[in-house]
Amino acid sequence: MLDVPTDAWNALCDTRQPFIRHGFLAALEASRSVCAANGWHPAHCILEDDDGALIAAAPLYEKDHSYGEFVFDFAWANAYAQLGLDYYPKLLNAVPFTPVAGPRIIARTDAAREQMATHLTALPEALERSSLHTLFPDNATGEAIGKAGAIARRGCQYRWFNRGYRDFDDFLSRLSSKRRKEIRRERKRMRDAGVTVIARRPDEIDEELWETLYAFYGRTYAIRGQAPYLTRRFFDELGARMGDQVLFFIAYHHTTPVGMAFMMQGGDTLYGRHWGCETDYHSLHFETCYYAGIDYCIEHGLACFDAGAQGEHKIRRGFEPVATWSYHVIADPRLSSAVDNFCLREAQMMRSFHAEQRDRSNFPADALRAS
């Protein structure tokens, strides 16, 4: 990304979503959170017109593993191994460590987007790679990459939508009595413990607090026995490149920081990304990662809160199910047929699961969210 002009890349981004913008992708590489040494080989695709102007682009990586993606293909890798074939390196058209739906091909025109999609889907054969995976694309990218022959795979996430709430109590009033009581009990538990959450921008955080927050983030991975995906330098790089879109929700026990949630804001949406804490406090995760974000969205008039991947428990906290998609090109025709069949059957199951989750929600489905 450091070899691609910032303004030229961002001129193709018809979105305020932060993750596809040059600053976010460049911060990942400049901080060595994404690099060949940890299995991410940047290999971005750009399309230029006859005058050398950028008219389409796609973030692309050669991957030596399947970690940090949130669309799981380990069984496909095992199937390749059973046939004596190499699944890695594979090609990944995605934003690293970011299961947020958004553009995966940015383009000046629909024709340029379709040209890029055709190029991407031909890469596994051209480069003798096992596969190409486009993860969490927006509708425009999904339609283009699907038209070019990629296999669609359906998933489910949960988002909170602002229905014009006056305040948090107004939001609670739309929930069932049982859920209102559960949430009030969780928030009261934090108040009684002397815990409050305050939102801070990067320029409001001193070096000592930065180190504390990164230690919280690192602990989340340490308890799973792995190194954190993001380096400490990433947060400095991101703050310098697009600090106006970065927020840290910091939980204080009186005056001592005990937890944090790293979030970003883009347009009318708040995105919850990572969290960590000093030690395990009952309900701290819910307060820091969900309720403080909902409060912030209501106060600032944001329409949507995307609090991260997975988590059926979010339904109980006022979030709603939404469909997500990924698209896959499998080079070996035998496995391509098997993956296509699997994705068709999985999609039927996911539709039923989505409908069940919708029935558990307090809110009526509308056409956009129930797709």
MIKOL-750093 format. One line per 10 residues: their letters; for each residue x, y, z negated of C-alpha. Coordinates in steps of 0.5 Angstrom, whole numbers. Each point is the difference from the previous one (the first is absolute). Layout:
<pts>
a) X:Y:Z ~ ...
</pts>
This chain:
<pts>
mldvptdawn) 0:0:0 ~ 6:5:-1 ~ 1:-1:7 ~ -7:2:2 ~ -1:8:0 ~ -5:1:-6 ~ -4:5:4 ~ -1:-4:6 ~ -2:-6:-4 ~ -5:4:-4
alcdtrqpfi) -3:3:6 ~ -3:-6:1 ~ -3:-1:-7 ~ -7:2:1 ~ -1:-1:-7 ~ 2:3:-7 ~ 1:-7:-3 ~ 7:0:-2 ~ 2:-7:1 ~ 1:0:7
rhgflaalea) 3:7:0 ~ 8:1:2 ~ 1:2:-7 ~ -2:-7:-4 ~ 3:-4:5 ~ 7:3:0 ~ 0:1:-8 ~ -1:-8:0 ~ 6:-1:5 ~ 5:6:-3
srsvcaangw) -1:-3:-7 ~ 1:-7:3 ~ -6:-2:-3 ~ -1:-3:7 ~ 7:-2:3 ~ 3:-6:4 ~ 3:-2:-7 ~ -7:-2:-3 ~ -3:-3:6 ~ -3:6:3
hpahciledd) 3:2:7 ~ -3:6:3 ~ -1:-1:7 ~ -5:6:2 ~ -3:0:6 ~ -1:7:4 ~ -3:2:7 ~ 2:6:4 ~ -3:3:6 ~ 4:2:6
dgaliaaapl) 3:6:-4 ~ 2:-3:-6 ~ -6:2:-4 ~ -2:-5:-5 ~ -7:-2:1 ~ -1:-7:-4 ~ 4:-3:-6 ~ -1:-6:-4 ~ 4:-2:-7 ~ 3:-6:1
yekdhsygef) 4:-5:-4 ~ 4:-6:1 ~ -1:-4:-6 ~ 4:-6:-3 ~ -6:-2:-5 ~ -7:2:-2 ~ 0:4:-6 ~ -3:7:-1 ~ -5:-1:5 ~ -7:-2:-3
vfdfawanay) -2:-4:5 ~ 2:-7:-1 ~ 3:-4:5 ~ 5:-5:-4 ~ -5:-6:3 ~ 2:2:7 ~ 7:0:-2 ~ 0:-7:-3 ~ -4:-2:7 ~ 6:2:4
aqlgldyypk) 5:-3:-4 ~ -4:-7:0 ~ 1:1:8 ~ 7:1:-1 ~ -1:8:2 ~ 3:6:-3 ~ -5:5:-2 ~ 4:5:-2 ~ 2:5:2 ~ -7:2:2
llnavpftpv) -2:7:2 ~ -4:4:-5 ~ -4:6:3 ~ -2:3:-7 ~ 1:5:-6 ~ 5:-3:-5 ~ -3:-2:-6 ~ -6:4:1 ~ -7:-4:1 ~ -4:6:2
agpriiartd) -4:0:7 ~ 3:5:5 ~ 3:2:6 ~ 5:-5:2 ~ 1:2:7 ~ 0:8:1 ~ -1:3:7 ~ -2:6:4 ~ -5:-3:4 ~ -4:-7:0
aareqmathl) 3:-2:6 ~ 7:1:-3 ~ -2:-4:-6 ~ -3:-6:4 ~ 7:0:4 ~ 4:0:-7 ~ -5:-6:-2 ~ 2:-4:6 ~ 7:1:-1 ~ 0:-2:-7
talpealers) -4:-7:1 ~ 5:-1:5 ~ 6:0:-4 ~ 0:-7:-4 ~ 1:-3:7 ~ 5:5:3 ~ 4:0:-7 ~ -1:-7:-1 ~ -3:1:-7 ~ -6:-4:-3
slhtlfpdna) -5:5:-1 ~ -2:7:-1 ~ -5:3:-5 ~ -4:6:0 ~ -2:1:-8 ~ -6:5:-2 ~ -1:4:7 ~ -5:5:1 ~ -6:-2:5 ~ 4:4:5
tgeaigkaga) 6:-5:-1 ~ -4:-6:-1 ~ -4:1:6 ~ 7:1:5 ~ 4:-6:-3 ~ -6:-4:0 ~ -2:1:7 ~ 8:-1:2 ~ -2:-7:-3 ~ 2:0:-7
iarrgcqyrw) -4:-5:-5 ~ -4:4:-5 ~ 0:-2:-8 ~ -5:3:-5 ~ 1:2:-7 ~ -3:4:-5 ~ 2:6:-5 ~ -4:4:-5 ~ -1:8:1 ~ -3:5:-4
fnrgyrdfdd) -5:5:3 ~ -2:7:-2 ~ -7:1:0 ~ 0:7:-2 ~ 1:-1:-7 ~ 0:6:-5 ~ 4:-4:-5 ~ 2:-7:-2 ~ -6:-1:-4 ~ -4:2:6
flsrlsskrr) 4:-6:3 ~ -2:-4:-6 ~ -7:1:1 ~ 0:-3:7 ~ 2:-7:-4 ~ -3:-5:-3 ~ -1:1:-8 ~ 5:-6:-1 ~ 5:3:4 ~ -1:7:-3
keirrerkrm) 1:-3:-7 ~ 7:-4:3 ~ 3:6:3 ~ -2:5:-6 ~ 3:-6:-5 ~ 6:0:4 ~ 1:7:0 ~ -1:1:-7 ~ 5:-5:-2 ~ 5:5:4
rdagvtviar) -2:6:-4 ~ 0:-4:-7 ~ 7:-2:2 ~ 2:7:1 ~ 1:-1:8 ~ -1:5:5 ~ 2:0:7 ~ 2:6:4 ~ 2:1:7 ~ 6:3:2
rpdeideelw) 4:2:7 ~ 7:-2:1 ~ 2:7:-1 ~ -3:0:-7 ~ 4:-6:-2 ~ 7:1:-3 ~ 6:-5:1 ~ -1:-4:-7 ~ -8:-1:1 ~ 2:-2:7
etlyafygrt) 5:-6:-3 ~ -6:-2:-5 ~ -5:0:6 ~ 4:-4:4 ~ 2:-5:-6 ~ -8:-1:0 ~ 0:-2:7 ~ 6:-4:0 ~ -3:-4:-6 ~ -6:-2:4
yairgqapyl) 4:-4:5 ~ 5:-2:-6 ~ -6:-4:-4 ~ -1:-4:7 ~ 8:-1:1 ~ 1:4:6 ~ 4:6:1 ~ -5:6:2 ~ -1:2:7 ~ 1:7:0
trrffdelga) 7:3:-3 ~ 0:6:-4 ~ 3:4:5 ~ -7:-1:4 ~ -3:4:-4 ~ 5:6:0 ~ -1:-1:8 ~ -7:0:0 ~ -1:6:-4 ~ 5:4:4
rmgdqvlffi) -3:-2:6 ~ -8:0:-2 ~ 0:2:-7 ~ -7:4:1 ~ -3:-7:1 ~ 3:-4:-6 ~ -3:0:-6 ~ 2:-4:-7 ~ -6:-1:-5 ~ 4:-1:-6
ayhhttpvgm) -3:-3:-7 ~ 2:3:-6 ~ 0:-3:-7 ~ -1:7:-3 ~ 7:3:3 ~ 3:-6:2 ~ -1:-3:7 ~ -2:-7:0 ~ -2:-2:7 ~ -1:3:7
afmmqggdtl) -4:-1:6 ~ 4:3:7 ~ -5:2:5 ~ -1:5:6 ~ -5:4:3 ~ -1:1:7 ~ -6:4:3 ~ -7:-2:-4 ~ 3:-6:-3 ~ 4:-2:-6
ygrhwgcetd) 5:-6:1 ~ 2:-4:-7 ~ 7:-4:2 ~ 4:-2:-6 ~ -1:-1:-7 ~ 4:-1:-7 ~ 1:0:-7 ~ 4:0:-6 ~ -4:-6:-3 ~ -7:-3:0
yhslhfetcy) -5:5:-2 ~ -7:-3:0 ~ -4:4:6 ~ 6:4:1 ~ 0:-2:8 ~ -7:1:1 ~ 0:7:-3 ~ 7:2:4 ~ -1:-3:6 ~ -8:0:1
yagidycieh) -4:5:-5 ~ 5:6:1 ~ 0:-1:7 ~ -7:0:0 ~ 0:7:-4 ~ 5:3:4 ~ -4:-2:7 ~ -7:3:-3 ~ 4:6:-3 ~ 3:2:7
glacfdagaq) -5:-2:4 ~ 3:-6:3 ~ -4:-5:4 ~ 3:-7:-1 ~ 5:-3:-5 ~ 4:-6:3 ~ 3:-3:-6 ~ 4:-6:3 ~ -1:-7:2 ~ -4:-5:-3
gehkirrgfe) -3:0:-6 ~ -8:-3:0 ~ 0:3:-7 ~ 0:7:3 ~ -8:-1:2 ~ -1:0:-8 ~ 3:7:0 ~ -4:3:6 ~ 4:-2:6 ~ -3:-2:6
pvatwsyhvi) 2:-6:5 ~ 3:2:7 ~ 3:-4:6 ~ 7:0:1 ~ 3:-3:7 ~ 7:-3:2 ~ 2:-2:7 ~ 5:-6:2 ~ 3:-2:6 ~ 3:-7:-1
adprlssavd) 5:-2:5 ~ 0:-8:0 ~ -7:-1:4 ~ -1:-6:-5 ~ 0:4:-6 ~ -3:6:3 ~ -6:-5:1 ~ 0:-2:-7 ~ 0:7:-3 ~ -5:2:5
nfclreaqmm) -5:-5:-3 ~ 2:1:-7 ~ -1:8:1 ~ -7:-2:3 ~ -2:-4:-6 ~ 3:4:-5 ~ -4:6:3 ~ -6:-3:-1 ~ 2:-2:-8 ~ 2:8:-1
rsfhaeqrdr) -7:2:3 ~ -4:-4:-5 ~ 5:2:-5 ~ -1:8:2 ~ -7:-1:-1 ~ 0:-3:-7 ~ 5:5:-2 ~ -5:6:3 ~ -6:-4:-4 ~ 4:1:-6
snfpadalra) 1:8:1 ~ -4:5:-2 ~ -1:4:6 ~ -3:-1:7 ~ 4:-2:6 ~ 1:4:5 ~ 2:-1:7 ~ 7:2:0 ~ 2:-3:-7 ~ -4:-7:2
s) 3:-1:6
</pts>
